Amino acid sequence: MTDTNPVSPTPEHAPVIDRKVTALKRRLVREATLAVSMLERAIAALWTLDVNAARDVRLSDDQVDVEEIAIEQECYEVLALRAPYAHDFRIVTFVLRANILVERVGDHASGVAKMVQRIAALAGPTPPTWPTALRELGERVPALCHTTLRAVNDEDTDAARRIVAGDPVIDQLEKRLFEETVELMQGGPHGDADLPIGLLVYRVGRELERVGDLMADLAEDVVYMRTGEIIRHAKRRSKTPTR
């Protein structure tokens, strides 16, 4: 009968696995740092409608895409050739999942930059009066990203669980942004362009809100990486009324 139990690495093999796995995690953090930097630059470009800065952000997305593929290939190589087990195995599977989430952060940053270009084309040199809710989202979401990256780097499950529990303010801001955007569309300074500008402004808010969701997903995976516990549906179950 075939033995299906995982084979523990030899003492000589273990340090090689440890180095490979540690390098993978560090590379993921560098990729995530680049994606978050893209988001921050896109938000900065938004406030002044800096189309050149927005274009540079969109060009940076290619770098994140290339890195995502390279990290994925490294993960498969480690799984196939190094046979990690226990915590090392969880780190590799964490990197595989987190790698996808990080690439999506880059996509959303690129989406914000695209909205900058489209708003600038409609508004000209005069930015609209940015909704207060959008300004707050532009501060809170990058801060949440940095908090999540620290939790990843430190494998801090307590911080990760707090992130998963959620920042209700971000959800409230996204709802408030809808109301403020309606006001912008009804009384902005750009005449007939106020309606499409308002729709694009709301789209920026949705991009930021989605990044917040991705950070919660990433935090769930931090808990798995450290403990092996899958908490993906725990929050939803806790809100389900008992019969």
N, C-alpha and C positions, 0 to 999 in steps of 0.2 A: 504494500500500500504506500502511496506517495505521501511523504511528510509535508504537510502544508504549513507547518509552523515557520515563522520567519527565522532565518539564521542570523545570529548575532555576529557582528563583524569581529575579525581577529584584532588583537591589541594593536598590531601594526596598521591595520586598516582604519581603525576608529579615528585617529588624528586627522587622516586625510578627509574623511567625511565631515568632521567638525569644521575644518578649514573651508571646505567647499560650501557647506550649509551657511556658515557665518558670512562668507563672501556674497552668497546669494541674497541674504537678508540686507546686507549693507547696500548692495546694488539696487535693490528695490527701494530703499529709503532715498537713495540719490535720485532715482527716477521720480519718486513721489515729490521730492523737494523741487525738482524741475517743473512738474505739473502744477504745484501750488504757486510757484513763482510766476508761471504763465497766467494763472488766475489773478494774482495780485496786479500784474502788469496790465491785464485786460481791464480790470476795474479802474485802475489809475487812468488809463486811456479814455475810459468812458466819461469821467467827470469833465474832461476838457475836450472831448471828441477829437482826440489825437489819432488821426487815421494812420499815420506812419507807425506809431507805436502799436496800433491794433494789427497792422499788417505783419509786423515783426512777431507778434504773439502767434498769429496763425502759421507763420513759417516754422516756429518752434515746435508745432505739433508733430511735424515729421520726425523730429528727434525723439520725441516720446514714443512714437509708433515703432521706430527702429529699435529702441531700447526694450519695448515690450516684447517684440519677437525674440530678441537675443536672450532675455531673461527666461522666457518660456522654453526656449531650446536648452538652456543650461539646466533648468529644472528637470526636464525629461532625461537629460544625460545623467544627472545625479541619481534619479530614480532607477534608471536602467543599469547603470554601471557601478553604482556605489551601494545600492541596497540599504538606504538609511532606515532606521527603525525608531520606535518610541518618539521622543521629543524631536529628534532630527527629522523624522518622517513628517511630523506635523508642521514643522517649519517650512519644509519644501512644499507641502500642499497649501499652506498658508500663502506662500509667495506666489504660487500659481494663481490662486483666486484673487489675491490682492493686486497682482499685476494687471489683471483685467480692470479692476476698479480704478486703479491709478490712471490707466490709459483713458478711461472715461472722464476723469477729472480734466485731463488735457483737452478732450473733446469739448467739454462744457466751457472751458476757458476760451477755446477757439470760437465757440458759439457766441460768447459775450463779445469777443473782438469783432466778429462778423456783424453783430448788432450795432457796434460803434460805427462801423463803416456805413451801414445803412441809415442810421439816425443822422449822421453827419451829412449824408447826401440830401436828406430832407430838410434838415434844420439850418444848414449853412454854418456860418461862423458863430452863431448864437446858440449855445446849448439850451435845452429846455430846462424848466425849473424841476429839478430832480425830486421825486417824491421822497419824503422823509423815511418812509419804510424801506425804500431802495437803498438810501444812504446807510441805514442801519444794517441791512443785509450785507452790504459791501464791506462792513467792518466785522460783523459777527462770523460770517462764513469762513473767511481766511483764518480768523483766530481759531475756529473749530478745527480747521485743517491742521494747524500747527499743534494743537492739543492732541489730535489723533496721531500725528506722526511721532510725537514724544511717547505716546502709549505703545506704538509699534516698536520703536527703538528700544524702549525699556521693558517690553513685554509686561506692561503694567495693567493687570486685569481689573483692578479697582477703578482706574481712570477709564478703561474701556467700557466697563459696565455703566459708568455714569454717562458716557457718550451714547450708549445704546438706549438708556432710559430717555434720552432726548432732551433737546432744548426747546421747550414749548414756545419760547419767544420767536424762534425762527418760523415756526408754523403760523404764529399770530401775525408776524410781519408780512408773510406772503399773502395772507388774507387781507390785511390792511392795504397792501400795495394795490390790490385790485380796486378798492374803493378810491384810493388816491389817484390811480391812473385814469379812472372814469372822469374825475374832476379835471385832470390835465387835458384830456381829450375835448372837454367841453369849454375850457377857457384858457387855452395856451396862447402863446404869442405868435404861432406860426400859421394861423389861418387854416386853410384846407389841409395842411400837412399835420395838424394836431392829431387827427384820428390815427393815421398810420404810425406816427411817432409814438403815440400812447401804446399802441399794440406792441411795438418793438420794445418799449420800456418794460412792459409787463413780461415780455419774453425774457429779458435779462433777469428779472426776478425769478422766473421759473428755472432758468439755468443755475442760478445761485442756490435755490432751494434743493435742486437735484444733487448738487455737490454735497449739501448737508446730509442728504439721504445716503450718499455713497460713503461718507465718513462713518455713519452709524453701521453700515454693512462691514466696513473695514474693522471697526471696533469689535463687532461680533466675532470676526475671524481672529482677532488678537486673543480673545478668551479661549477659542478653540486651540490656537497655537500653544498657549501656555498650559491649559488644563485638559484638553481633549473634550471639553464640554461643548455641545452644539446648542446655542441659545437663540437660533435664528427666529423661532416662532414663539419663544417664551413670553415676550412682551404682549403679543396678540392674544395668547391663551390667557394671560393674567387679566385681560379686559373682558373675556368672554363670561357672561353671567352663568352661574351654575343653575341646574334645573332642580 
